[in-house]
Amino acid sequence: MGKIKIEHVTKVFGKNTSAALKLVEQRVEKTAILEKTGATVGVYDANLEIEEGEIFVIMGLSGSGKSTLIRLLNRLINPTSGSIYIDGQDVTKLSKKQLQEVRRKKMSMVFQNFGLFPHKTILQNTEYGLEVRNISKEERQMKAEKALQNAGLLPYKDQYPSQLSGGMQQRVGLARALANDPEILLMDEAFSALDPLIRKEMQDELLELQANVQKTIVFITHDLNEALRIGDRIAIMKDGQIMQVGTGEEILTNPANEYVRNFLEDVDRSKVLTAEHAMVRPKTINIENDGPKVALQRMKEDAVSVLLVVDRHRNFKGYITADDALEISKRGYKDINTILKTDMPVVEPTMLIQDILPIISDSPTPVAVVLDGRLKGVLIRGVIIEALASSTQEVNEHE
């Protein structure tokens, strides 16, 4: 079982919840349930598993149920039916006191509006969660200062929120949440109120922070590019239902239905797709066994003018060209080491296409995809363009 597991969770707002629940069981649409019962289904039979240490993004348009779902996790809103497990414990069955303990020790929440106390200093704001837990003044100051240091805000500890920019205030909100050292961080549209540049900086900071602290983060957003940028996995919601769960690449490559396909139409695939997705099988030659005549024959068969060179363990050595192979063949040389070129750019399989584009556009050769020294594939300019265009083709095919 993952860190968080949601099983058949439904939240109905309004009266006639029993009638609405029966209609949910019959898979009646949300709008039809509202017409028949007057009740609004905020979350519709949701099932999810969130792993420890991942950034899990829940996204959707306004009214999709994403903010309701995150508030069900710490029971700021109580579910109408279903179970929510944190470390195997069903929080829907906890008493008020037990729930308070879980909220204080296991979870922290960061809101869109920062939620800072204007009359408290930055340090006092950061200490607040620890103060509620009756942590001694000395210990809470030490923990709060450490959290502020991690966020680059320690020099501002004696200032007040009004003296800081919006981006800095949001960093204080994040530091306050982390000072509590929670296992789970719930972030509801945390960066939505920030301007685009500061927002991107906060996304970078969150990723850097996560590399150090490895929390389980549930992040709500309506911004697809933000979801793709920070999410290890993403859930897309519509009308309270979860349409699809997967990595950004899985969702882009295999959208579950027409709604998801339409949702993805305007996304920049270069920000999500990796070298591994766009690479093709390389045409190779073995430096230990093959000579220029074998190289020329292979180039002729495969209609290429460049071969990538590997050893018997498929360790990448470089490349040779047809012109060079022909030249040494005429001279009777058999060792292709004499014509081996080593200036081909090399990238790892997980490198984003957006970061590869400037490399491949400036390179006269293809780009080798290498992991731990071994050749995995090759990137060719035309193939990358085709991979980036394929989302449009997929959408058109389904229209």
N, C-alpha and C positions, 0 to 999 in steps of 0.2 A: 504493500500500500504506500502511496506517495505521502508527502508531507501534509497535503490537503486533499481530501476526497469529497466530492459533492455527488450525492446519489438521489436522483429523482426529486430535486428541489423545485418547489413551486411557491411563488408568492402572489397571493391575490389581495388586491386593495379594494375596500368597500364591503358592502353587505352581500348576502347570498354566496358566501365562500364555498359552501358545500356543493351547491348547484354548479358553480364555476369549476370546482375541482373535478366533478364528474365529467364535465365537458372536456376538460384537459385530458382526462384519461381516454376519452373518445377521439382525441386529436382534433377537436374542433378549433378553428382559427381564433386568434385573440379578438379580432374585430367582431366576429359572430358571437363570442362569449359575452362581450360588452353589450351587444344588442339584446341578447336573450336574458341576461341576468343583471345588467347594470354594474357588474364588477369588472375591474381592470386586472388583467394578468400581467404583473410586472416581470416575473421570471417564470418561464414555462417549461417544466419538467427538465431541469438542467442536470447534466451529468458531466463531471470533469475530474481529472486527477492532475494535481500539480506536484512536481517533484521537488525535493529539497535542493536548495541552492540555485534554482533557475529564476530567471525573470520571465514571468508568465504575463502576457499582455491580453487584456480583454477589451475588445474594441467594437464599435458600432456607432451608428448615427444617434442623434438625440431621440430618446424614447425606446431605444433598443433593449434596455434593461441592464446595461453594464454597471451603472452606479448602484442600482438596487442589489445586484449580485454581490458586489464587493462588501456592501453593508450587511449582507446576510452572513458573511464569513465570521465577523466578530459580533454578530447579533445586535448591531445598532438597529437593524430591522429583523423581526422574527419571521422565519419561514412559515408558510401555511402548511406545507407538508414536505416530507423528505428528510434526509440526514446529511449533516456536515461534519466530517471527521478531521480533527487536527491531531496528528500523530496517533491515529487510531481511536481517539476519544471523540464521541459524538457530542458536539457542543450544543446541539439542539436540546439535549436532555440535562444540561447543567443547571444547577440552582443559581440564583442571583449572585451569591457569594463566590461560587466556583467560577462563574463566568467572569467576574471581576478579576480574579486571580489570573485567568488566561489572558485577559486584555492587558493586565499590568505587566505580566512576565513574558508572554509569548508574542504579542502583537503590538505594533505601533502603526499609526495612520497619519498620512500626510495629505492635506487637503489643497484644493486649488487656491483658496483665498489665504493661504499661509497659516491662519489661525493664531497669530502671535498676540500676546498681551501688550497693548501699547504702553502701559504704565510700568512694565518690567524691562530691565536691561536685557541685552542679548544673552548674557550668562544666566540670568534668572529665568528667562524663557526656556533656555536649553535644559536647565535643572528641573523644570516643572514636573515632568513625569516621575523623576526620581524622588522629588519632594512628596508627591502623592503616595508613593510607596514607603514613606517614612525612612528613607535612606539618610544617614547622618550627613550633616552639612558639609563636613570635610570630604567625605566620599563622593557625594553628589557633585561637589565643585570640581573634584579631580576628574570624574567621568565626563562632566559637561565640557570642561576645558579640553579634554582629549578629543571629544567629538567636534568641537569648534576648530581645533587644530587640524583635524582631518579634512574639514571643509574649508580651510584657509581663512577662518574668521576670528581666530583668537585675538588679533589686535583690536577687534571691534567689540569685545565682550562687555565693555562698560557703556556702550552706546545704546540708544533706544531704536526700536523698529523704524520709526519715522525718519531716522537719520540714514537709513540704508536704502539702496535701490531695490526694485522688485525682485531682481535675480538674487541679490544677497539675502533678502528676506526669505525667499524660498529655500535657500541653502541653510538658513537658520532652522526653518521648519524641518528640513531633512536631518540636520544635526541633532535637533531635539528628539526626533523619533529614534535615531541611532544611539543616543546617549543611554537610552533604556536597555540597550543591547538586546533587542527583540530577535526572535528566530524568524518572524514573519513581518514583512513591511508591506502595508497596504497603501497604495498611492492612487488617489482618485483625481484624475485630470490635473495632476500636480504641477505640470508645466504649461497648462493651457493659457494662463493669464499673462505669460511672458512674451516679449517680442521675439521674432524669429531667431535673431543672433544669440540672445541670452538663452533661449530655449535649447538651441543646439549645444551651447556650452554646458547647460545643465544635464543634457542627455549624455554628453561625454563624461561629465563628473560622475554621474550615476554608474556608468559602465566601469569607470576607473575604480570607484568606491566598491562596486560589487566584486571586482577582481581581488580586492583586499579582504572584504568582510564576508563574502559568500552567504548572504541572507537569501531567504525565499521571498521573492518580491512579486506581488500581484499589482500590476500597473494598468490603470484604466485610461483609455484615450479614445478620441474620435478621429485622430490623425493617423492615417494609414502609414505614411512615411516614418512617423515617430515609432509606430508599432514595429515596423520592419527593421528599424535601426537598432532598437534596444532589446527586442523580444527574443528569447531563446525559442519560445513557442507562442503562438497567437490563437486566440479564440475569437471568431467573428460572430456577433449576435444580431438578430433581427426579431422584432416583436416578442422579446423575452426568450426566444429560442436560440440555442447555439447551432449555428449553421455549419461551422467547420472548425477543427482544431488541428494545428500542425506548425511546422517551422515556416518561416516566411517563404523559403524556396519551395516547400511542398505545396503551400497554398497557391503560390504564383504559377507553379508548373501544372498542378492538378486541382483547379477550383472545383468544389463539391457540387455546385449547382449554378443556375443562371444568376441568382442574386450575387453570389460571391464573384462570379466572372465580371458582372457589371461594376461591382464595388472596386475591382482591381484595375479597371480600364485605364485610369490615368496615372497609375503608379510607375515610377522610374525603376525598371527592372535591374538596372545596373547597380542600384544600391543594395540589392539583395542577392542576386545571382553571383555565384562564385566561379573561379577558374574550373573547378571540378565539373560544374554543370555545362560549361561551354567547350571544354577541351575535346579533342578528337584523338583517335589512335595514331601514334606517331609512326612514320616510316623510318625504320632504324637499320643500322648495320653494326655488327659486332667487331670491335676494334682488335680483339684477340685472334679472330679467325679469318675475317674477310679482308680482301684487298680491293684495289680500284676497279678491276674488271667485274667483280661481284657487285660492287656499288653501282657501276654504270648499268649493268643488267637490271638491277632492282629499280633504279630510277626510270629506266625505259618502261618496265612493266607497270609501275605505279604512276607514270606520267608526272614525275616531280623532278625538280632540279636541285633539291637539298635533301640530305639524309641526316637524321640525328644519330649520333654515335654513342653506343653504350658498351659496357663490358659484359661478361657472362652473367653477372649478378644484376644486370640492368641499371648499374650506376651510370649516371649521365656524364659524358666526357666532353661533348661539344657537337660540332656538325661539320659536314663536308659538302662542297658544291660540285655540280656536274663538270664545270669548266676545269676545276682543280683535279678531279678524278681522271678526266680525259688526258690532261697534260702529263700526269705522272705515269699513266698507263702507257702512253706513247714512248716514254723514256724507259719503260721496263721496270719501274719501281713497284714494289708490292706492299710497302708499309704505309698505311693511310695516316699514321702519326705525323708524317711530314706535311700533310695538308689539313690537319685538324685545326679548326677555328674554335675559339672558346669565348667569343664575344656575344653569344646569344643570351638575351635576357632570361632570367629564371624566376618563377614565382611559385608559391605554395598553393596546393589545391583549394585552401580556404580563403584565398585572397579575393576580395570583391572585384567584380568586373569594372566598377566605377574607378577603382584604383589601378586597374590594368590598362584601361583605355589610353592614358597618356604614354604608357610604356610601349604599347604595341604600335601606336600611331607614329612614334619616333624611331621605331626599329625597322631596319631593312630586312630583318629575318622574322620568322615566327617566334613565339615565346614558349619556352619549355616549362612544363608543370612538373615540379620535382618535390618529393617528400623524403626527408632523411637521405638525400643523395640519389635516390632512385627515380628514374623517369616514369611518370604516370601518364602523361599525355602531352599534347601540343596545342597551342592556341594560334589560330589563323584568323586574320582580320575579318574575312568574309563570314566565318563561322560565328564569331562574336556578334556581328551585325544581325545574323540570322536568329541567334538566340534571343537578342533583345527585341526583335520584331515578332517573335513567335507568339507573344501574348495577344497581339492585335489579331494575328491569324486565327488563334484559338477562339477569340470572341466572335470574329466574323463567321467562322464555321458553324457556330451555334445560333446565329441569327436567322 
